[in-house]
Amino acid sequence: MVTQERVKVWLRATRPFTLTASVVPVLVGTAAAASTSFDFAVFLLAIFGSIFIQIGTNFVNEYFDYVQGLDDEASLGPAGVILRGLLSPPAVLIGSIVTFGAGAACGLVIAWIVGWPVLAIGIASLLSAYFYAAKPLALGYRGLGEVQVFAFMGVLMVLASHYIQTEEWAWEALWLSLPVGCLVTAILHANHTRDLDQDKARGRITHAIVLGRQGASHEYLLLAGGAYLALSVVVATGVASPLTLLAFLTAPKAGGLVSLVYGEMRPQYLNALVRGTAELHGQFGLLLALGLALAAWQE
């Protein structure tokens, strides 16, 4: 029997505060295409497909972090539903299969409407999501997590979201994907910065471990500042409308987070950095998409 408490546990396992990472690239890519074409049904399929794949990724990470001994009572991660006995490992693994299946179904419908390139992107995205934590690749444990997230949840998702609306690959979408990629990568890097000592003790390799605490702070600054720099260049070169500079309204929040990563050393207090970066990514992305939509409406 499904109870309210059971539903809450599964919702917790989805890590809902991270789901802006799957929504923002679709919004930005779709808004960039709005002056040319907009299909609401395809947009909804892309949004739900993206969310389902990210939830499946979160379930897979939860499962493999547990079975590989990377989670324990000292872990500061957002879920921990297996560790705390709220869900069994097989249940979480089955949950990942179901949500990946739902995401794949959305992708298949889009591919039927738009064409095979979407199918290729969908397969690559599913493999990337699964092998972020799963062996034998376990890319996220080998120092490749940031690169993987930037490529798939930044660049590729914005490009694909634009393509399914216009059926054309566009340089504009590529350039607009860069600030999105910077900030979604900053979410993961904030997580790795918080967990630096724990990950190092368990043999995991991340950028934060390789660079050290100070170097990890510098990379966070590069990612956060890079989003605003990239958007400035995109606008200055005429690729996007000045209306997209609405995203700069989030700059004070970004500044506060940079101050936090340089000033706070205690892992338990860096949870605020992880959540704050997810919020920054969401707010920046929504304002960027709004600016693009307003520019399309003016044309």
C-alpha positions, 0 to 999 in steps of 0.5 A: 500500500502506498502511504503518504510517508512512502511518497515522501521518502521517494520524493526525498530520494529524487533530490528535488532541489537538484532538478533545476539542473534538468529543467534549465537547459531545456528552458534556455534551448527552447527559448533560444528557438522561440523566434523560429519555432515552438511546439508545446508538446515537444517542449513538455516531452523534453522537460519530462524526459530530462527530469526522469533521466536526472531522477534515474541518475540520482537513484543510480548514484544513491544505489552505487554510493551505498553498495560501493561503501562510499556512504556512511553515517557521516555522509552529508549528501542530500538523500541517504534513503538506503543508508537510513533504512528508508528504502532497500537497495533493490527498490532504488535500483528498480526505481532507476530503471523505471525512471530511465524507462520513462525518460527513454519513452519521452525521448522515443516520442520526440525522435519519432516526431523530429528524427534519429539525431534525437535518438542518438543523443538520448542513448548517449545521455542515458549511458552517461547518466548510468555510468556516472556512478556505475562500474566499470566506468564510474566516471564520477569517481575518476575525476571526470564528473565535472567534464561529464556534467558540463558536456551533457547537462549544459552544452548537449541539453541546450543544443538538443532542446533547440534542435527539437524545436527547429530541426537545426543545429545553431551556433547561438544555442552552443554559445548560450549553453556555456553559462548554463554549463558553468553553473550546473557544473558548479553544483557538482563541484560544490558537492565535491568541495563539501565532501573533499575529505570523505571522498579522499578517504574512500579513494574517490577522485574529484577535482576538489581532491586533485586541486586541494581546498584552496584550488577547489575554491578557485575552480568554483570562482572560475565556474560561477564567474565564467557564467557571467563572463560567457553571457557578457561575451554572448551579448557583446558579440550580438549573439543574444539580446541584451534582454538576456542580461536579466540573468545578472540580477543573480550576481549578488547571490553568486558573490555571496556563494563565492565568499562562502566557499572561500571563507567556510572550511567545515563540511557540514556548513557547506551544504548551504553552498550546494543548495545555494548553487542549485538555486543560483543555477535555477534563478540564472537559467529562468532569467536567461530564458525569460530574456530570450523569450522576451527578445523573441516576442519583440521580433 
